[in-house]
Amino acid sequence: MKISFDSLKPVYIQIAEAIEDDIISGKLAEGSAAYSQLIIARELSVNPATAAKGINMLVSKGVLEKQRGASMVVADGALECLLKERREKGFRELISTLVSEAKKIGLSEDDILDEIKNHFDGYESR
């Protein structure tokens, strides 16, 4: 897990997004133990309250849950929840920004689609 103290994005949000990324990538599976706030705080050299704030964001979204007598675990359905959220919010915002910028510099829809296809094809070969 990496965070940037130079980012305008608050550290607790970066922590939550890093945990989300680990769930999406399969590094953290549904039902498995999640990172504890103390381990996050120690590894990232942040206040435990900051780590807890990031974790609690995910608890409120239903991505992490506290199991009685155990640590935080990745909730059942967390992966689908995160994928849906990123499709509906993040990806659409990214596309909106892309189209806006493309129009500013005079690119056509075909130009945008060609560029996306070129990058997509290049990504698959990596």
C-alpha positions in Angstrom: 0.0 0.0 0.0 1.4 3.4 -1.0 0.2 6.8 -0.3 1.4 10.3 -1.2 1.7 12.9 1.4 2.1 15.5 -1.4 -1.3 14.6 -2.9 -4.2 17.0 -2.5 -6.3 13.9 -1.7 -6.5 13.3 2.1 -4.5 10.4 3.4 -7.5 8.5 4.8 -9.1 8.5 1.4 -5.9 7.3 -0.2 -5.9 4.5 2.4 -9.5 3.5 1.6 -8.8 3.6 -2.1 -5.7 1.4 -1.7 -7.7 -1.2 0.2 -10.4 -1.0 -2.5 -7.7 -1.6 -5.1 -6.4 -4.6 -3.2 -9.9 -6.1 -3.2 -10.5 -5.4 -6.9 -7.1 -6.9 -7.8 -7.8 -10.0 -5.7 -5.1 -9.4 -3.2 -7.8 -9.2 -0.5 -10.6 -11.8 -1.0 -14.1 -11.6 0.3 -14.2 -13.2 3.7 -10.5 -12.7 4.3 -9.0 -10.6 7.1 -8.4 -7.0 6.1 -5.6 -4.8 7.2 -5.8 -3.5 10.8 -5.6 0.1 11.5 -2.5 -0.4 13.6 -0.6 -2.2 10.9 -1.6 0.5 8.3 -0.6 3.2 10.7 2.8 1.6 11.4 3.6 0.8 7.8 2.6 4.2 6.4 3.8 6.2 9.4 0.4 7.8 9.9 -1.8 8.4 13.0 -3.9 5.3 13.8 -7.0 7.6 13.8 -6.2 8.4 10.2 -6.0 4.7 9.3 -9.2 4.1 11.2 -11.0 6.9 9.3 -10.1 5.2 6.0 -11.2 1.8 7.2 -14.5 3.3 8.6 -15.3 4.7 5.2 -15.2 1.2 3.8 -17.3 -0.1 6.7 -20.0 2.5 6.1 -20.0 1.4 2.4 -20.4 -2.2 3.4 -17.0 -3.2 1.9 -15.5 -4.2 5.2 -17.2 -5.5 8.3 -16.2 -6.3 11.9 -16.6 -9.9 12.9 -17.3 -10.6 16.5 -14.1 -11.6 18.2 -12.0 -11.1 15.1 -10.5 -8.4 13.0 -12.0 -6.5 10.1 -12.9 -8.7 7.1 -13.7 -8.1 3.5 -17.5 -8.3 3.3 -19.3 -10.7 1.0 -20.3 -8.8 -2.1 -17.5 -6.2 -1.6 -16.0 -6.8 -5.0 -19.2 -6.4 -6.9 -20.0 -3.3 -4.9 -16.7 -1.7 -5.7 -16.8 -2.6 -9.4 -20.3 -1.2 -9.7 -19.3 2.0 -7.9 -16.2 2.5 -10.1 -18.2 1.9 -13.2 -21.0 4.2 -12.3 -19.0 7.0 -10.8 -15.3 7.0 -11.5 -15.3 5.7 -15.0 -18.1 8.0 -16.2 -16.3 11.0 -14.6 -13.1 9.9 -16.4 -14.9 9.7 -19.7 -16.6 13.0 -19.2 -13.2 14.7 -18.6 -11.7 12.9 -21.6 -14.4 14.1 -23.9 -14.3 17.6 -22.6 -10.5 17.8 -23.1 -10.7 16.2 -26.5 -13.3 18.8 -27.7 -11.1 21.6 -26.4 -8.2 20.5 -28.6 -10.4 19.7 -31.6 -10.5 15.9 -31.6 -13.5 14.2 -33.2 -15.4 11.2 -31.8 -13.5 9.0 -34.2 -10.2 10.4 -33.1 -11.0 9.6 -29.5 -12.2 6.1 -30.2 -9.1 5.4 -32.3 -6.9 6.6 -29.5 -8.7 4.5 -26.9 -8.5 1.4 -29.2 -4.8 2.0 -29.7 -4.2 2.2 -26.0 -6.5 -0.7 -25.2 -4.7 -2.9 -27.7 -1.3 -1.8 -26.4 -2.4 -2.5 -22.8 -3.4 -6.1 -23.7 0.0 -6.9 -25.1 1.8 -5.9 -21.8 
